[in-house]
């Protein structure tokens, strides 16, 4: 058995894989935040709660309706996204003309409500959600053992991120979206229903968060608090990457996941704070963020 | 904040400013008299809790209401000061006045460092950076050897103030806390109405214009950030002596959210709003403590109601009705 810097390769690659998985969640969540921010100019503080709701909806579909993982992967984002659309129509749409900080405060309040309600109903100990049978087991890659489901999460997340990038950068709908981000009034004048576009964008961003939640459900237990701390890390990821570029968000998300994984191997005490430290360094060296335009 | 700037836009004449100053002086005297008799009417420990949070909210409001900067990480300064104060008093056996001063100084230093990082970005990014930095402090407090992890620092001695006044009696401690509170809020009031405060408001309402007038806006922002963190630290250090405890609750992001809520309920950018907001929220928490996790839900609902329907806050509405700045 060979060793790298005194670390057995199983441990090293195992942590790197976990880092890559965390990185996929960072990437999907920061992508959703960036898309929402682009059109609504608010930071969606509810994002963590909506990620948690995605996991819970998957759990509920299985336990109350007998609907399994694969359908949940499709249904949970749609259901949670629809709830997002309701939130937008009921609340956010009425705050559009105000200082954008009110949007932040509102979504913070909503996150408190959602997390509190789930905590009352389901407690904090977490509910199990098992890996779908098709993805059970794993394979030996020689240098490490790869559980199939973990490999699937990384591949699926990458696919989702790239598909989102493709829709936004290469399709007509994406062109409308980018145009409305630059100048909503002008786009409206061309006969495009910008308010509806904004609402659908919010629903889509929220749906992405829920999708990440379903992917996470079999790895981490389904827990009302699962999104609360994660979202703060994702905020740091967003500060590091800047919200100007879609590909930038994806690269930053995966990269920071890997850095976090490496830290767990070499200096575990700092694993919880390493992303914040990276944020401090980036703020000092390149205040606009790695891929950001000056904001 | 739009509503605040609109109110300020009704430019007060010199006469109105003098009237407002008289009114504010009368209110401060009223508060002082109330604080003097309050322990005969209400439970002193509860009053001290309200005073600590009121000072915390006023410090936060100095930054948000007058500097226009939304920090979502003010728990970091409250909590750091409370840990340092508790450690100084308990482990080093220092008298309470030294412990409180050291705790406050620690918060000031932290505020200066975090402030100089956070002001590199504006608006929404500013809020996210302050939150992320505060989360870093949380994880540090969770792991550092001297903070006692999940237990916190317990049984902090209250000690004797200046070696003379025994603070283990609630009433004596209460008057010390009341004096700290009054000094703190009068200092904030002085800052707001100083030339420095006027420049701050100019930056809040239109930063490019303030820059074009030749003000080094970043320096002003850093100073107000540090001041706000220092006063939040003063509140946190005092709180550690009062409850004889420094714990993770004080550095958690929920605490940062609570101070935002207090300020929002009372009225952002008003002098007396955050005090009222703190009193309302602390009272609510006291009466609803038995409801457990529902308190979080209720706080969330209050957040939503305030943002949707009640953006001026209690004192903001009162000020509009009375047509007087409060």
Interface residues (C-beta under 8 A of the other chain):
Chain A: X37 X41 X42 X43 X91 X94 X95 X98 X99 X100 X101 X102 X104 X105 X106 X108 X109 X110 X111 X112 X113 X114 X115 X116 X117 X119 X120 X228 X229 X232 X233 X235 X236 X238 X239 X269 X272 X273 X276 X277 X279 X280 X283 X284 X287 X288 X295
Chain B: X1 X2 X70 X72 X117 X120 X121 X122 X123 X124 X125 X127 X128 X129 X131 X132 X133 X135 X136 X139 X140 X142 X143 X253 X257 X260 X264 X292 X293 X294 X295 X296 X297 X299 X300 X301 X302 X303 X304 X306 X307 X308 X311
